[in-house]
Amino acid sequence: MCRPNRVNTYIRFPIVSLLGEGGMTKVSHSRELLLHMGRLYDEGRREYACRGGNPGEVAEWQARARPRLRELIGLDRIAETNDDHRVRVRLDEGEVVDGYLRQKGWMRSEPEIEISFWMLRPLDGGPHPLGIFPHGHSKYGMNPYAGIARDEEHRLRIETQDRDVAVQAVKRGFVAIAPNTRGFQPASIPDLKDRHGGRDCRAQLMHCLLAGRTPIGERVWDMLNLLDWAEGLRDVDTGHVLMMGNSGGGVVTIYTAACDERVTVAVPSCSFCTYVGANGIIHHCDCNAVPGILRFGGFHDVAGLIAPRDLCIVNGREDTLFPIHEVDRAVRGLSRIYDSAGAKERFVHRYGPGGHRFYSQLMWPFIESAMGKES
């Protein structure tokens, strides 16, 4: 019986549609499967990939591609099913902590769905730039971003990995909102009886797919509703809006900024890479899947919808989730879009020396410069 040759060493495969050219790639799939994937993900069939060569052509592409992306992630369908719903937000009185006001809030983004969040506000009247900080997979939810630790060990981890980004923001003069991200505990449909591997985010994915939605679409929907509400606050400067998150929160950051131009500065951390590697490996969690996205374009095309706004992407060199050569490949594609948009200086990519975490020293100088402040 003839068996496919499985390769576990470095071998040269001319998988043009995956690599763009032949390359040295460590693979575990058979050559036949890689060829099959090459046909499935053929770059020539990406209908909304950016092929513009100047600012006008990029703007024209964005005008066509952005509505299609909103449709793919299910935003339009979510809007249809919530046509009569009025988003409601309530805040507690809060307490002054370390020179700022910390309040807990709750937003009913759909009739049956309530998203909790922390809001950290400077004590003076403002107006202040706005920062929204969605988190990724975490059993602690929004709390670490607001500097709230479960115990001393957790507090040290938050501090050493720069995870209290909302605290960092409010101390720099931002009104900072750290929401629970839908699909990650506690803002989720629970995976009853471990039908989906004991992961609530996968339960969310399955329920979304049955309804023609995606988890990404639901998360972006929540971020846009938070932005709608925050724009009405007297101490918020709506002309300066930052979104920043790590891991799954970084993915939400990219999609939200791609869909809504009100986000003026986007800083996704440890989340940007190709969707599928040259070895056929999918890098992101199942809950980040968008059906048909590779017929739309690559992840760099999605992020390219942010151009010419300010975008700082940070990855960790020791992050085992995202291979450096695949990150670099996605960055090259995104750099071409920013160059064509005439905004080369508004996009930077940087590597932190460690793993899957924030790198404040790489992020805040860019943000402050983009916001017109002294770094």
Steps between C-alpha positions, in 0.01 A plus 500: 500500500639840403508739795548879484850608589492682835787738546642608833823658379580817307413442137442732205144499365396742225156566653459828313152590623604459865852640496498726198816318401689184591635502855650293777205399713470241776177313437311207645220478241550286193611666178161415349316682779724804462420510130133469586527791744686695235194472276261584785688810608626615158595867536378566147143425615495749787227727373564794733877486534653844473662552161502880508825673415429855619289676767201545271492135399538387862211726607286362218585144608410578861162642398419166335668266748384642834127431445586149383706435814215620722272260315742207533541533876122527543468863612215569260308195621554595864369849422190354332415282799546795739313758294263599780750466784636808672839445661492586870795568730508539876793600720560473872626799696850358507794579725813707477803273458859627471398838363220396261134399518425131442142408418338172408254509214256272323390532137199315360623467143219261400168445676632198693875573500664718764869581476678626811796738489731710710520872428802691629476880481737785586372718781512826301225590257673437169417448223735200481592257223309172518658156528312170461686186606341162411665193650558154355467150649518545875327354803545839666316694230528878509655523849874483416468786249362712785782387731272281712676183609370180655798460730860613544636258242246625247585862586868439427415339167285797403780742586788310341305437177356852470145364504337794685466698176189692610689622808794597280257691279315693770832607654586645157178699492262260321146409588562124494237229453593134558202285396441130537535348154207285395578130478760508775387446858294649647341660189412181317261220414638221720611171348252276678619141549825583316336453161763729346809385685419692816563835327232767512654681203438194282143474629461863395639417155254216444198702610613789281545282192150358538364855494718632219718699740861476617655552844715773346184675381342484846815635663531783249130577552562543873803725441307721259214537747745594774649758267154637415424543869839641599481764226217661695706548818599858569853409609580309177680649200342310211776605261757282678397135542747224584424128489751254637484134605716192533444163332127465423463860611749596232295317238190692616705820478594436138150409386336790687743757362461347153121535518474841667711803415427666835791298643791736434782289649507119514756296693445123475741293708603137438218438255615588147615223270388322184174309534660180370872427492692366203495166686119501509475580871226741612647733762195653669239346729187351342292787640685744272389313188303695239345275234632591156757750626774367270273563203489860626873545560777436750518637855724775363214607272264524797757706691559704184152647541645695794732698270585787501419515873771428756572131559764347725521120497709326765591130516715304744809330362445209739124474435449137402155566349626709209811393302726795425527421128120502472471824695760655271312381193179665620690817592649523151152485348370767736804723443426499127147625565619781728766596246239512223270706724778759541512433874821303543597692815166421668559125519766334713562139597716412798612187683514479877769272643264261679180307445123552477458828690490879480816706450420845632838650415437422133139615491461823694761713321320424172157573651608826657662614179189407301281687745718807457662482842859507612632145544 
